[in-house]
C-alpha cells in the first residue's frame, strides 16, 4: 500500500486543522476487534456530524421533521455514550497537534511517530464531541519529507470511510463558504476603481 496509500490520500480533499490527537504503536487488530472499532467509529461520525451541522436548511415539509428527529436521536445517542465513558476512568485530552486527514490516512508531525511499517492507532478528538474519539487503525507509511509523517488507514469498513469522506467534505464546504463570506464585506466593488 505504500506509494498507493500516499497517492490515494493526496488526491482527495482533506480536513487540515489542530486536533486533540494521539498516535500510538499497536498490534494490528483482529477481525472481531476491527468490527467493534468500525461500529464505534460509525457512531462517532454520526454524532459529530449531527453536532457540527448547522441548521441552515429549513424545509417546510415532513422531510424537515424527520431530519430533526434523526439529529435529536444522534444527539441522545452521543449523550448516552458520554455518560458511559464518564463511568470509566479518563485521562485528560491529549495536546492539539496539526493533523490533515481523510478516509485514506493522515499526515501529522514526526515527533513521536514510530518507524515506517509499524502498526498504529490514531485517535482524533473533535471539539464538537471531545469525549468520543475517532479511532483509526493504520500503519506508518512513506509520505511527505517535510517534518511530517503519513499514517495509512487499514481495516476501515466502507461505511466508516464514507462517513469520514462526508464529514471532511462538509467541513471543506463550510470553510470555503466562510472564506467567501469574509471576502465579500471588504472587497469594495469590482476592483476597477472609479471608471466612468
N, C-alpha and C positions, 0 to 999 in steps of 0.2 A: 504493500500500500504506500510505501514511502513517498516517491515523487507524485504518484497518482493522488494520494491524500492531500498533499500540499496544493496540487493543481485544482482539485475539486473544491477545496476551501477557498483559494484565492479567486476563483471565478464566480463566487456567489457574494451576494450582499451580506455584510456582517455588522453586528452591533459592536461599536467601539466605545467603551466607557470605563470608568473606575468602579469596580465591583468589590464587595467583600468576598474574597475568594481564597481557596487553598488548593494546592495541587500536591497530592501525596502519593508516594510509591505504594503499589498494592498488587497483589497477585491478580491475574485475570479471573473475573468472577465465573462461577459455574452457571449452567443454563437456568437453574432454579433461582439463583441469586440475581441473575440478569433480568429475569421475568419480574421479580419484586422491584428492582431498580427502575425498570421501564414503567411499571404501574405507578410507582411513586412519582416519577418524572411527569407522567401524563397528568396526574392530579395537580402537581405544582404548576405546570404550564397552563392548565385551565384556570387555576386560581389566580396566578399572576396576570394572565390576560384579562380576566374579569376585573381585577382590582385596578389595573392600569387603564382600562378602557374609559374613554371619555364619553359622556352621554351626549354626543353631538348629533347622533342620528335620532330624530324624533319622528316617528310614524304614527299615524292615527288609526291603523288597522289592528287586527288581532295579532299580527306578527310582532308588533312592539310589545304587547303584553307577554307573549311567550318568551321573547328575548329578555325581558325584565325578570321573569321567573327563573330562567336559566342563569342569569347573573346573580340573583339572590341565592339560588341553590349553590352555586360555586362559592360564594362568599361564606355561606353557612358551613360548607364542607371545609373550607380553609380554617375557619374559627375552631371547628371541632379538631382538626389536625393540630393546630397550635396548642390547644388545651392538652391534647395527648402528649405532645412533645414537652410541654412545660412540666408534666408529671415526672419526666426523666431528668437527671442531672444535665445541665447545659453549660458549656463553656461560653465565653464571650464571643462576639463576632470576630472573625479574622480581619486583619487590616485591609484597606482598599488597595487594589493594585490595578494597573491598566490592563484590560483584557479586551481582545477583539475576538468574537466568536460567532459561529453559525452552526448549522446542523452537521457539518463535517468535521469541525475541530475548533481549536482556539489558539491564539497567539498571546503569550504573556511573558513577563520578564524572565531572563535566565536564572536569576538568583533563586537558588533552592530547587531548581528543576533537576530531575535525575538524568542520567545519560541517555542518548538515543537508543531506542529499543526497549526501554523499561516500561512496564505496565504501570498506569497511574489512575487515579480518580480525581477529577476536577470538580470542586463544589463551588457553585455560584449562588450568592445570596442576593436577591433583588430587593431594592428598597421598598417596593410595594408589599412585600411579604418576607421579611428578613428571617423568620423562624423556619421557613421551608426552603432549604437549598435545592438547587437542581444538581443532581449527582451524575456526572458524565464520565463513564469509564473509557479509557483510551490508552494510547501508547505514545511515548515521546518519539517524534519523527524528525527527520531533517526538515528544515524550513528556512526562515529568514536568518541572516547572519549579522543582524544589527543590534545585538544585545537582547534579543527576544528569542523564545523557543516556541516550537509548534507541538501541540498535542492533537493527534488524530483520534476521533472518537471511534470506538468499537462496541459492537453489541447492542446498539440502539435500534429499537423497532422502527418500522416505517412510520407508525403513528407518532412516536416521540420525535423523530426527525421532522415530520410535517408540522408538529406543534411548535418546534423551535423555529422552523422557517417562517411560520405565520407570525410568531412573536417578533422575530428580527425584522421582518418586512413591515409590520405595523410600526415598530419603533423607527425604522428608517423613514417611512412615510410621515410620521409625526415630526421628525427632525427637519425634513425638507419643508413641511408646511410652516413650522416655526421659523425657519430661516427666511422663507419668503415673506412671512408676516413682519419680521423685523426689518427686512429690506424695504418694504413698501412705505412706511410712515416717513422715513427720512430721505427718500430719493429725490423729492422736489421736482418731479416732472420727467421729461424725456431726455434730459441731459444736453439739449441743444442750446440752452440759453434763450435770450430774447431775440428770436429771429422773426422778422415781420412776415 
